[in-house]
Amino acid sequence: MNETIEIFERLSVALAVGLLIGLERGWSARNEEEGERAAGLRTLALIGLSGGVWGIIAGRLGTSGGIALGIAFAVVGATLVLFRFRETIHDDTHGATTAIAGLIAFALGALAALGETTAAAASGVAVAGLLALKTTLHAALRRMTWIELRSVLVLFAMTFLLLPILPRRAIDPLGTINPYEIWLMAVLIAAISFAGYIAVKLAGARQGIALTGLAGGLAASTATTVTLARLAREHPERGRLLAGGALIAGAVMMVRVLAVAGLLNAALIGHLAPALLLAALTSGAGGLYFTLADDGRGEPESLSLGNPLDLGAVLKFSALLAVIGVLAQIVTRWAGAGGLFLLAAFSGLADVDALTLSMARLAGPDLAANTATGAILIAVAANTATKSVLAWGAGGAAVGRPMALVSAVAIVAGAAAYTLGPLPLPAIAP
């Protein structure tokens, strides 16, 4: 009885996958007369169910069942190609999407019948989504530039070619360099940076400044600050607006540091939260004020954000992450907390993520939570101050002065909150 119920469940998923794909195909061809479609809602639903039935048969018959399943797949494919060919002759069209969708419906039905119901259902949703997004995807392709296409290819290569083959263990004597973890963080930074670029491109110049701050804070707040400061050099009348975007990026960076450290080591949340959240609130409030206070005069026609995915910057980040990890381990073992704080100040001049990751991993048996917290906060403060100097140098006083003012207040507010001690959060079981 239980086996029969399981078979019905698997066949139900196979039918549902076919119905979902058929629903999209039927909707796309809803204006065609009955009998003029090679495959619609009912046909694709039956194809999905057919794949499920043949999958059940293949599972029962072993090797010969697999051969039978292959023959059934070929027959369904030949039938779809024949009727699609007649449809193209009748309508004078050229397209193989419906035939391919039918083959996928059959294959996913068989996959569900063989026990992989979750994967089959998820794939069915993905297929229907891709089919439904035809107009949107084609429009995006027409607007895509070569540099954007190259960035997509690089990002996919980083994610699906390089990441899976990297070792998932430390490869150095100190146990600090994990190639998989380092490259995973680089991939995340690259993906967020690219997503921010697309958001700014779609939103336009004025709204894009605020989005640049939000996305840039997730990806690379220092680079975002320099980018906006350079725009302020060209458009000094928009200095406050651009300073607002940079301050928003700084606020998001502080929240990101708290999230990353907390995910890697939950014991640090209570120590970091008071200082980082109050500093982020101060920076974000200042950024929002300057953004809203902008009078809109002389709005730049566009925001030139450069390369959507700077591979050189990603590689530099990966190298920096490895170097900081090694130095943090060495300093922790031989120089004590004082040397670690000095390292934090220097590393914060360029980046906070590398030191945050290192401190979050070391905090616990190898390093006191207070010491790790102090190092992270010093790095954040150094990075915040550095961005004000960079903004002033790259964009002049129009953007540098408001940046420096709000950043100084944020650092003082965070330091004051830190002196009050950690939040009394409940212990989290390992």
PyMOL commands that set and color helices and strands:
alter all, ss='L'
color gray80, all
select helices_A, chain A and resi 2-28+41-61+63-91+97-113+117-132+134-143+146-165+179-203+205-219+221-234+236-264+266-293+311-334+336-348+353-362+369-395+397-419
alter helices_A, ss='H'
color red, helices_A
deselect
rebuild
show_as cartoon
